[in-house]
Amino acid sequence: MLRQIVMNRQGRLTIAVLVMEFLFFSVGGQAKEECLQLARKVSSQLTKPVIEWNGPLDGPAAQAGKTVVYIAEDLRNGGILAVGEGIRQAVRVIGWQVHFFDIGTKDEKRAEVFAKALAMKPDGIILGGGDAISNKDFLVPFQERGIPVVSWHAAPFPGPVAGTPVAVNITSNSLEVARAAAHYVLAEAKDKAGIVIFTDSRFAIARKKSDAMAEIIRACKECTLLSVEDVSLAETSSRMPQVTRELLERFGTRWTHSLGINDLYFDHSVATLIMMGHLPTGPPFNISAGDGSSSAFLRISNNSYQKATVPEPLLFHGWQLIDELNRLFAGEGPSGYVIPPHIVTVDNIEQSITKEYLYDPNNGYRDIYRCIWKNRKP
Amino acid sequence: MHLEEPETIGRGMQLYSIKAKLFLTFLLAVLVIIVGGMVSIFFFSQVLTSTEGFVNTTLPKISRANELDITARDIRVGTQKLIHADSRDELYSSFTQVDELLDRLEMLTAKVSQEGGEANILVLNRTSQTIRSQSLLVFQMATHLISLQQEIKNLANETRGVLTSLSLGLLEMDPERGAISKDYYLTYNGLQRQAMDVLSLLDECSEIDTREEIEELARLFAEKAEQLRFLSLQLGELTGRTMSNQVLESGLERMEKTFPLRRQQLMLEKTINNSLRGLELSSRELSQVSSDHARRIFAIFQNNAGKVIENEKKTVSLIVTAMIASSGGLFFSFGWL
């Protein structure tokens, strides 16, 4: 796996960028020029269209006739929904069946949904968006029956989730995603940027992301971290208009950029920016490090109130989840693959997104998985 | 002669006595009634359960699916109204109605999605969310469009005002009022003509609707502006007055700002139209999903109801058979009596 990454040009460049970042932070705050150089390098690397595959090239052939269940925490969440689409695409190729359930974030429905899923006697379970630890009691019966469990965004980091039946959790490295967004802001701002970060302190991973962003902004002497706004994701529609107005009144033209741990913040701040006369192409420039919602891509493609996003490759994650389950069915360990982050901007958006406005890396992953499952060389 | 002891059944009743026969006949009748009644109750309760299921579960599901379809269509209509709003207040008022519909759409989608079963919940949620995103985007762009239109209108009015005052200023220096030179006369007329041409271009600018026409107009304007500046300078030299240069320059600057704004306006209108087309497609897709969902629910209900009806028919046959048999039995018993 590591050999594949090193053999691949994109993988080598990503490693180089990460090493430079490590040195940057271990030595301490750097002069303005070095800070900008690193930001430009990271930004330039991560905005390139993703066309090379640096994931696994081999694995077990498709295990026949399996039935899996996707238990979605809430299909109103665009990320959970898109992962479901990816799973649907993948099972058609691998020849399995899939059933979908939607908990709708209703605790009173949770037990019923898991009971229904268990009654179906599936071969595998995919937990979509629900927290692995808080759903542990519902997952244990599956483990006891030898039914493997994989998940998407059930924990902040990829890999097995300790203390739960989740064998593999698929997610991008949240801190890398946050840093990518922050570096992009610095590269675009060039200097004298005034940045506001939006986060949700209810979630540990959101706090870690915003802390990582703040660390990078503070390390650059010419940039100013104006404020870190704690706005719950569940309250963005009601609070963001007021928060945006207050920030504009407080900072005025000093506020040049926004960094959000999710695209939702900008869904609900744009109306206020319009009412207060801000142009779609003008400051504050909004950049997010979330799932990559369709509304974010619509804004970016129209150059309207959002400059960039660091999206999750949701469809790809759906395919990867099926591959990881296949490995578990075959008695093999997980692939351990984590796709590197990618920054979507108006310049590369056409190569990066589907017509349904979902980020989809153009690196041939569908063909690779198809070959692996059919036991052919990619 | 030895007489056999008669057999007895309960309380010393003799087996073949009239009392015993009546008792047995009565018992048989009661049994027939009870069994028949229980069978009827069992199958009628099935009908009741089926009807309750239809009223409490199936009908609401069908109703929700239809409501989803209607809401999607209402959003489509409401969003199209947005672009016809003439002012921000009108736009926000229209969008408030669309926003309520969007919340309703989300609520209905969630309910249908969580019911699971028959609905294609992935497509349902995806189209629902796309409709929301596209509506929000149309609103954002429509708001911006109104601002742009207002700004262009203001610039046009200011430019018109400046050029008109320039023309009036020139009239004060009407060559017929005093002794003038031929050069002054030619320059003066040239300025008037060019100013009128620029005013015509200004009027034309508000009517054209393609990018190519804007670029052509911008090119023509640049030529006219050049000539105006030259003539104004000349007139200034001839009369010793520089006021007209400053006035002219402010008018030309305003006019120059109009062209990029008109380009933006065209781009926005094009994007809005594309988004409305996308919204139309998403809305139709959602209509299709919700119609399919309603059809499937109804098909399941029809299937279950069909089974219940079959069972009912069997019950009726069973009851009729039982009644005929019991009637026959009773007649036999009476005959036996």
Interface residues (C-beta under 8 A of the other chain):
Chain A: L75 R76 G78 L81 A82 G84 E85 R88 F100 F101 D102 I103 G104 K106 K109 D267 V270 A271 I274 M275 G277 L279 P280 S293 S294 S295 L298 R299 N302 S304 Y305 E356 Y357
Chain B: R88 E106 T109 A110 S113 Q114 G116 I121 L122 N125 R126 Q129 T130 R132 S133 Q134 L136 L137 F139 Q140 M141 T143 H144 S147 T271 S275
